[in-house]
Amino acid sequence: MATLRFLGAAGTVTGSKFVLETGGSRAMIDCGLFQGIKELRLRNWDALPINPASIGWVLLTHAHIDHTGYLPRLVRDGFTGPVYATSATADLLKIMLPDSGRIQEEDAEYANRKGFSKHKPALPLYTEQDANAALKQMRGVPYDEEVRLSKFLSARFISVGHILGSSYVTVDVTERDSDPIKIIFSGDVGRYDEPILNDPTPAEEADYLLVESTYGNRLHEETDPKDRLAEIINETAERGGKVIIPAFAIGRTQLLVYYLRELEDEGRIPVLPVAVDTPMGVSATRLYSKHKDDHDFDMRRLANINRNPLATRNFSLVQGRAGSKALSSQSGSAVIISASGMATGGRVLHHMAHYLPDPASAVVLVGYQAAGTRGRRLQDGETEIKIHGQMVSVRARIETVGSLSAHADSGEILRWLKGFKRPPRTTFVVHGEPESAAALRDKIEKELGWNAVVPAYQEIVELE
């Protein structure tokens, strides 16, 4: 009998890891890092309850670190099998995983140099070298193409919006003496009618479904994100301040630049220097022109008239630490987009440390801010934030543009679910904080009449 084990994204919004076991074989779907509060982050250091060497395959829904960032550690601890993902996801991970290892090494080195870690010495969870070793096991595959894992297991990656290369994964189990089972892992479902990427592809049937619930208890603001961005940028420019935007390097950064270009073209904001200051974001922005299968009509149309959809008039992709440091010495207003999106690490912390005490400047939060992250603490109104072991006063304006999220809200998730021709036997509501997951479970049961449950961390269920 097939079983499913929930090793992450159960009762929390990060750390996606699901292990499907059947016929003596194991496949892990997603392999993410836990982020947010310390209790969750410490799970990254715990040994998995299964031996990594016993896993035959890893399937990745998309490239975000909370779905992929544990992979170098899994490989270092003994996993030797192939890792399957869409071609765009595989390309993005060539950027993201070494960057993740590099950031962890840099953070450990900085903590040791400044002496603010309780560990002597502070160590990285894994290194850039570990990440490069894991990449040797990556296998990029096209959308919709069957991937035969074994005699009894096959998988398919189907476009679901969200970010470049995102997919939901269908896994078919055909064990001897058992009826076939189809399982769908939603990954992160994208939004409808958004620029750059295609809408989520409908899913028609599954025996079991795992669906994300990041925004399971809310709807996105109906305010046009361009209106809010224009308002914030104009007000900050009048004060002579900087606009600092912590943004995920993949997806959110490109969408922001797309909107800023449109606002400039429409004459709604002044032409300011716009800098993307994250190595990963720089490389990812260039990848968007390579993977045109993900592009929607407007993106293709602009490319066809030789207009770069992902560049403003005074635009720079910052190279190296020296270029990053130079941004702090530039006078006048500017927009700086830098990772990470929840201000948990990366170059954005240096910009925040510099500009949070400046009342003329603004920090703009443009996506989900998980509990315990600096982004959430700023959103909740804290007046001091610890950055690199030092307390930094918060005098800059803290603004939120919620409608810029790349995640479907509860209404959009239900819209996607209504594409199913028959209800799954069980829908597992995952990848959400407890309130969000419970709210989406209740909506699925009430509005669709489906059997929906919120699994517990490390729970094992039998798939009959």
C-alpha positions as CSV (number, residue, x, y, z in Angstrom):
1,M,0.0,0.0,0.0
2,A,1.3,3.5,-0.9
3,T,1.9,5.9,1.9
4,L,2.5,9.7,2.0
5,R,4.6,11.3,4.7
6,F,4.5,15.0,5.5
7,L,8.0,16.2,6.4
8,G,7.3,19.9,5.9
9,A,4.7,22.5,4.9
10,A,2.4,20.8,7.4
11,G,1.1,23.3,9.9
12,T,3.5,25.9,8.5
13,V,4.0,27.7,5.2
14,T,7.6,26.6,4.5
15,G,9.8,23.6,4.3
16,S,7.8,21.7,1.7
17,K,8.8,18.0,1.7
18,F,6.5,15.1,1.0
19,V,7.6,11.5,0.7
20,L,5.6,9.0,-1.4
21,E,6.4,5.4,-0.6
22,T,5.2,2.5,-2.8
23,G,6.5,-0.9,-3.7
24,G,9.5,-0.4,-1.5
25,S,10.5,2.8,-3.4
26,R,10.5,6.4,-2.1
27,A,10.0,9.6,-4.0
28,M,10.3,13.0,-2.4
29,I,8.2,15.8,-3.8
30,D,9.8,19.2,-3.0
31,C,12.8,19.5,-0.8
32,G,12.5,22.9,0.9
33,L,14.0,24.8,3.7
34,F,12.1,25.9,6.8
35,Q,12.0,29.6,7.2
36,G,10.6,32.1,9.7
37,I,10.5,31.6,13.5
38,K,13.5,30.0,15.2
39,E,11.6,26.9,16.1
40,L,11.0,26.2,12.4
41,R,14.5,27.1,11.3
42,L,16.0,24.6,13.7
43,R,14.2,21.8,11.9
44,N,16.6,22.3,9.0
45,W,19.3,21.0,11.3
46,D,17.4,17.9,12.5
47,A,18.1,14.6,10.8
48,L,15.3,13.4,8.6
49,P,13.2,10.6,10.0
50,I,14.1,8.6,6.9
51,N,17.6,7.9,5.4
52,P,18.2,10.2,2.5
53,A,20.0,7.3,0.7
54,S,16.6,5.4,0.7
55,I,15.0,8.0,-1.5
56,G,15.0,7.1,-5.2
57,W,13.9,10.4,-6.8
58,V,13.2,14.0,-6.0
59,L,10.5,15.9,-7.9
60,L,10.5,19.7,-7.6
61,T,7.4,21.9,-8.3
62,H,9.3,25.1,-8.6
63,A,12.6,26.9,-7.7
64,H,11.7,28.8,-4.5
65,I,14.0,28.0,-1.6
66,D,11.2,26.9,0.7
67,H,10.6,24.1,-1.9
68,T,14.1,23.4,-3.0
69,G,16.7,24.8,-0.5
70,Y,17.2,21.6,1.5
71,L,18.4,19.7,-1.6
72,P,22.1,20.3,-1.1
73,R,21.9,19.0,2.5
74,L,19.9,15.9,1.3
75,V,22.6,15.1,-1.2
76,R,25.4,15.7,1.3
77,D,23.6,13.3,3.7
78,G,23.4,10.5,1.2
79,F,20.7,11.0,-1.5
80,T,22.2,9.9,-4.9
81,G,19.2,9.7,-7.2
82,P,18.0,12.0,-10.0
83,V,16.2,15.3,-9.3
84,Y,13.4,16.1,-11.8
85,A,12.0,19.6,-12.5
86,T,10.9,21.7,-15.5
87,S,13.7,23.0,-17.7
88,A,13.2,26.6,-16.4
89,T,13.3,25.4,-12.8
90,A,16.5,23.5,-13.4
91,D,18.0,26.6,-14.9
92,L,16.9,28.8,-12.0
93,L,18.4,26.3,-9.5
94,K,21.8,26.7,-11.1
95,I,21.6,30.2,-9.8
96,M,19.6,29.8,-6.6
97,L,21.2,26.8,-4.9
98,P,24.8,28.0,-5.1
99,D,23.6,31.5,-4.0
100,S,21.8,29.9,-1.0
101,G,25.0,28.0,0.0
102,R,27.0,31.2,-0.5
103,I,24.7,33.2,1.7
104,Q,24.8,30.6,4.4
105,E,28.6,30.6,4.3
106,E,28.7,34.4,4.4
107,D,26.2,34.6,7.2
108,A,28.2,32.1,9.3
109,E,31.4,33.9,8.6
110,Y,29.9,37.2,9.5
111,A,28.4,35.8,12.7
112,N,31.8,34.4,13.7
113,R,33.6,37.7,12.8
114,K,31.1,39.8,14.8
115,G,30.6,37.2,17.6
116,F,26.8,37.3,17.7
117,S,26.2,33.6,17.3
118,K,25.7,31.3,20.3
119,H,27.6,28.6,18.3
120,K,31.4,28.5,18.4
121,P,32.0,28.4,15.5
122,A,28.8,29.2,13.6
123,L,28.5,26.7,10.7
124,P,26.5,26.9,7.4
125,L,23.8,24.3,6.9
126,Y,25.6,23.5,3.6
127,T,28.1,25.2,1.4
128,E,28.2,26.5,-2.2
129,Q,30.3,23.4,-3.0
130,D,27.5,21.2,-1.6
131,A,25.0,23.1,-3.8
132,N,27.1,22.6,-6.9
133,A,27.3,18.9,-6.1
134,A,23.5,18.6,-5.9
135,L,23.1,20.3,-9.2
136,K,24.9,17.4,-10.9
137,Q,21.8,15.3,-10.1
138,M,19.3,17.8,-11.8
139,R,17.3,16.7,-14.8
140,G,15.3,19.4,-16.6
141,V,12.2,18.1,-18.4
142,P,9.5,19.8,-20.6
143,Y,6.1,20.6,-19.4
144,D,3.5,17.8,-19.9
145,E,6.0,15.1,-20.8
146,E,5.7,11.8,-18.9
147,V,8.7,11.0,-16.7
148,R,9.0,7.3,-16.1
149,L,10.6,6.8,-12.6
150,S,10.1,3.1,-12.3
151,K,7.8,0.3,-13.5
152,F,5.2,1.5,-11.0
153,L,5.8,5.3,-10.8
154,S,5.5,8.1,-13.4
155,A,5.3,11.8,-13.1
156,R,4.3,14.8,-15.2
157,F,5.0,18.6,-14.7
158,I,2.1,20.9,-15.7
159,S,2.3,24.7,-15.7
160,V,0.7,26.5,-12.8
161,G,1.9,30.1,-13.0
162,H,3.4,31.6,-9.8
163,I,7.1,32.0,-11.1
164,L,9.1,31.0,-14.1
165,G,9.1,27.2,-14.4
166,S,6.4,26.5,-11.8
167,S,4.4,23.4,-12.1
168,Y,2.0,21.2,-10.3
169,V,3.2,17.6,-10.3
170,T,1.0,14.6,-11.1
171,V,2.3,11.2,-9.9
172,D,0.7,8.0,-11.1
173,V,1.1,4.9,-9.0
174,T,0.4,1.5,-10.7
175,E,1.4,-1.1,-8.2
176,R,0.7,-4.8,-8.9
177,D,-2.6,-6.1,-7.5
178,S,-3.8,-2.6,-6.8
179,D,-5.9,0.0,-8.6
180,P,-3.9,2.9,-10.1
181,I,-3.6,6.0,-8.0
182,K,-3.2,9.5,-9.2
183,I,-1.8,12.1,-6.8
184,I,-1.4,15.8,-7.6
185,F,1.0,18.1,-5.7
186,S,0.0,21.7,-6.4
187,G,3.2,23.4,-5.5
188,D,2.4,27.1,-5.3
189,V,-0.5,28.0,-7.5
190,G,-0.1,31.3,-9.4
191,R,-2.6,34.0,-10.1
192,Y,-5.0,34.6,-13.0
193,D,-4.7,37.5,-15.5
194,E,-1.2,38.5,-14.3
195,P,1.5,39.9,-16.6
196,I,4.5,37.9,-17.7
197,L,3.3,34.3,-16.9
198,N,0.5,32.1,-18.2
199,D,-2.5,31.4,-16.0
200,P,-2.6,28.2,-13.9
201,T,-3.4,25.2,-16.1
202,P,-6.6,23.5,-14.9
203,A,-6.3,20.0,-13.3
204,E,-9.1,17.6,-14.1
205,E,-8.8,14.7,-11.7
206,A,-6.9,13.1,-8.9
207,D,-7.4,10.5,-6.3
208,Y,-5.5,12.5,-3.8
209,L,-4.6,16.2,-3.9
210,L,-2.1,18.3,-1.9
211,V,-3.0,21.9,-2.3
212,E,-1.2,25.0,-0.9
213,S,-3.0,27.4,1.4
214,T,-0.6,30.3,1.8
215,Y,-3.5,32.8,1.4
216,G,-6.2,30.3,2.4
217,N,-7.9,32.7,4.8
218,R,-7.9,35.9,2.7
219,L,-8.4,37.6,-0.6
220,H,-5.8,39.9,-2.1
221,E,-6.5,43.6,-2.1
222,E,-8.5,44.8,-5.1
223,T,-6.3,47.9,-5.3
224,D,-4.3,47.9,-8.5
225,P,-0.7,47.3,-7.4
226,K,0.5,49.9,-9.9
227,D,-1.6,52.6,-8.2
228,R,-0.1,51.8,-4.8
229,L,3.5,51.7,-6.3
230,A,2.9,55.0,-8.0
231,E,1.6,56.6,-4.8
232,I,4.6,55.3,-2.7
233,I,7.2,56.2,-5.3
234,N,5.9,59.7,-5.9
235,E,5.6,60.5,-2.2
236,T,9.1,59.1,-1.4
237,A,10.6,60.9,-4.4
238,E,9.1,64.2,-3.1
239,R,10.8,63.6,0.2
240,G,14.1,62.8,-1.5
241,G,14.3,59.3,0.0
242,K,15.1,55.8,-1.3
243,V,12.5,53.2,-2.0
244,I,13.8,49.8,-0.7
245,I,11.8,46.8,-1.8
246,P,12.7,43.4,-0.3
247,A,11.6,41.0,-3.1
248,F,12.1,37.4,-4.0
249,A,14.7,37.3,-6.7
250,I,12.6,35.0,-8.9
251,G,9.2,36.2,-9.9
252,R,8.5,39.2,-7.7
253,T,11.6,41.1,-8.8
254,Q,10.7,40.7,-12.5
255,L,7.0,41.6,-11.9
256,L,8.1,44.8,-10.1
257,V,10.3,45.9,-12.9
258,Y,7.6,45.2,-15.4
259,Y,5.2,47.4,-13.5
260,L,7.7,50.2,-13.0
261,R,8.4,50.2,-16.7
262,E,4.7,50.5,-17.4
263,L,4.3,53.4,-14.9
264,E,7.2,55.2,-16.5
265,D,5.7,54.7,-20.0
266,E,2.4,56.0,-18.7
267,G,4.1,59.1,-17.2
268,R,2.8,58.2,-13.7
269,I,6.1,58.2,-11.9
270,P,9.4,60.1,-12.5
271,V,12.2,58.3,-14.2
272,L,14.4,57.3,-11.3
273,P,17.4,55.0,-11.1
274,V,16.1,51.5,-10.6
275,A,18.6,48.9,-9.4
276,V,18.1,45.2,-9.0
277,D,20.7,44.3,-6.4
278,T,20.8,40.5,-6.0
279,P,23.0,38.2,-7.9
280,M,20.2,35.7,-8.3
281,G,17.8,38.3,-9.5
282,V,20.2,39.6,-12.1
283,S,20.7,36.2,-13.6
284,A,17.1,35.2,-13.3
285,T,15.9,38.3,-15.1
286,R,18.1,37.3,-18.1
287,L,16.6,33.8,-18.0
288,Y,13.1,35.1,-18.6
289,S,13.9,35.8,-22.2
290,K,15.1,32.2,-22.7
291,H,12.0,30.3,-21.5
292,K,9.3,31.8,-23.7
293,D,6.9,28.9,-23.1
294,D,6.0,30.5,-19.8
295,H,5.2,33.9,-21.3
296,D,1.7,35.3,-21.6
297,F,0.5,37.3,-24.7
298,D,1.6,40.7,-23.5
299,M,5.1,39.6,-22.7
300,R,5.5,38.0,-26.1
301,R,4.0,41.0,-27.8
302,L,6.5,43.4,-26.2
303,A,9.4,41.1,-27.0
304,N,8.2,40.9,-30.7
305,I,8.5,44.7,-31.0
306,N,12.0,44.6,-29.6
307,R,11.0,46.3,-26.4
308,N,12.6,44.8,-23.2
309,P,9.6,44.2,-20.9
310,L,11.9,43.9,-17.9
311,A,13.9,47.1,-18.0
312,T,13.1,50.7,-17.1
313,R,14.8,53.8,-18.7
314,N,17.4,54.2,-16.0
315,F,17.9,50.5,-15.1
316,S,20.8,48.6,-13.7
317,L,21.5,45.0,-12.8
318,V,24.1,45.5,-10.0
319,Q,27.2,43.4,-10.2
320,G,29.3,42.4,-7.2
321,R,29.5,43.7,-3.6
322,A,31.3,46.9,-4.7
323,G,28.3,47.8,-6.9
324,S,26.0,47.0,-4.1
325,K,27.9,49.2,-1.6
326,A,28.0,52.1,-4.1
327,L,24.2,52.3,-4.0
328,S,24.4,53.6,-0.5
329,S,26.6,56.5,-1.5
330,Q,24.4,57.7,-4.4
331,S,22.4,60.9,-3.7
332,G,18.8,61.5,-4.7
333,S,15.8,59.2,-4.9
334,A,16.1,55.8,-6.3
335,V,14.4,52.4,-6.2
336,I,16.4,49.4,-4.9
337,I,15.0,45.9,-5.3
338,S,16.9,43.3,-3.4
339,A,16.5,39.9,-1.9
340,S,15.4,38.3,0.3
341,G,11.6,38.9,0.0
342,M,11.0,38.5,3.8
343,A,14.2,40.2,4.8
344,T,15.6,37.0,6.2
345,G,19.0,37.4,4.6
346,G,20.9,38.6,1.5
347,R,22.0,42.1,0.4
348,V,18.7,43.7,1.2
349,L,19.7,43.7,4.9
350,H,22.6,46.1,4.2
351,H,20.2,48.5,2.4
352,M,17.7,48.2,5.2
353,A,20.3,48.8,7.9
354,H,21.3,52.0,6.0
355,Y,17.9,53.4,5.2
356,L,15.5,52.2,7.9
357,P,16.6,55.1,10.2
358,D,15.9,57.6,7.4
359,P,12.4,59.2,7.7
360,A,12.5,60.2,4.0
361,S,12.8,56.6,2.8
362,A,10.3,53.8,2.5
363,V,10.5,50.0,2.8
364,V,7.9,48.4,0.6
365,L,6.8,44.8,1.5
366,V,5.4,43.3,-1.7
367,G,4.7,39.6,-0.8
368,Y,3.8,37.2,2.0
369,Q,5.7,37.8,5.2
370,A,5.9,34.6,7.3
371,A,5.6,34.8,11.1
372,G,8.9,35.5,12.7
373,T,10.6,37.1,9.7
374,R,12.0,40.7,9.8
375,G,9.4,41.5,7.1
376,R,6.6,40.4,9.3
377,R,8.0,42.3,12.3
378,L,8.2,45.5,10.2
379,Q,4.7,44.9,9.0
380,D,3.5,44.5,12.6
381,G,5.0,47.9,13.5
382,E,8.1,47.1,15.5
383,T,10.3,50.2,16.0
384,E,13.6,48.4,16.2
385,I,14.8,45.5,14.2
386,K,18.0,43.4,14.7
387,I,20.2,43.2,11.6
388,H,23.6,41.5,11.7
389,G,23.6,41.6,15.5
390,Q,22.8,45.3,15.8
391,M,19.5,47.0,16.7
392,V,18.4,49.3,13.9
393,S,15.8,52.1,14.5
394,V,12.8,52.0,12.2
395,R,12.0,55.6,11.1
396,A,11.4,55.0,7.4
397,R,7.9,54.4,6.2
398,I,6.8,50.8,6.1
399,E,4.4,50.2,3.2
400,T,2.7,47.0,2.0
401,V,1.5,46.2,-1.5
402,G,-0.4,43.0,-0.8
403,S,-1.9,42.6,-4.3
404,L,1.6,41.9,-5.7
405,S,1.6,38.4,-4.3
406,A,2.5,35.6,-6.7
407,H,0.3,33.2,-4.7
408,A,-3.3,32.6,-5.6
409,D,-5.6,33.8,-2.8
410,S,-8.5,31.7,-1.4
411,G,-10.9,32.7,-4.2
412,E,-8.3,31.8,-6.9
413,I,-7.5,28.5,-5.3
414,L,-11.2,27.6,-5.3
415,R,-11.4,28.7,-8.9
416,W,-8.6,26.3,-9.7
417,L,-10.1,23.5,-7.7
418,K,-13.5,23.9,-9.5
419,G,-11.7,22.7,-12.7
420,F,-11.7,19.2,-11.3
421,K,-14.3,16.9,-13.0
422,R,-14.6,14.8,-9.8
423,P,-13.6,15.3,-6.2
424,P,-10.4,13.7,-4.9
425,R,-10.9,11.1,-2.3
426,T,-8.9,13.3,0.1
427,T,-7.6,16.8,-0.3
428,F,-4.6,17.6,2.0
429,V,-4.3,21.3,2.7
430,V,-0.6,22.1,3.1
431,H,1.8,25.0,2.9
432,G,-0.1,27.4,5.1
433,E,0.0,28.7,8.6
434,P,-2.6,27.0,10.8
435,E,-5.3,29.7,10.4
436,S,-4.9,29.8,6.7
437,A,-4.9,26.0,6.2
438,A,-7.9,25.6,8.5
439,A,-9.8,28.3,6.7
440,L,-9.2,26.8,3.2
441,R,-10.1,23.3,4.5
442,D,-13.4,24.7,5.7
443,K,-14.1,26.5,2.4
444,I,-13.3,23.4,0.4
445,E,-15.7,21.3,2.5
446,K,-18.5,23.9,2.5
447,E,-18.3,25.2,-1.1
448,L,-17.2,22.0,-2.9
449,G,-18.4,19.3,-0.6
450,W,-15.0,17.6,-0.7
451,N,-13.2,15.7,2.0
452,A,-10.4,18.0,3.1
453,V,-7.9,17.6,6.0
454,V,-4.9,19.5,7.4
455,P,-2.1,17.0,7.9
456,A,0.2,17.2,10.9
457,Y,4.0,17.5,10.7
458,Q,5.6,14.1,10.1
459,E,2.2,12.4,9.8
460,I,2.0,9.3,7.6
461,V,-1.2,8.5,5.7
462,E,-2.1,5.4,3.7
463,L,-3.3,5.9,0.2
464,E,-5.9,3.2,-0.5
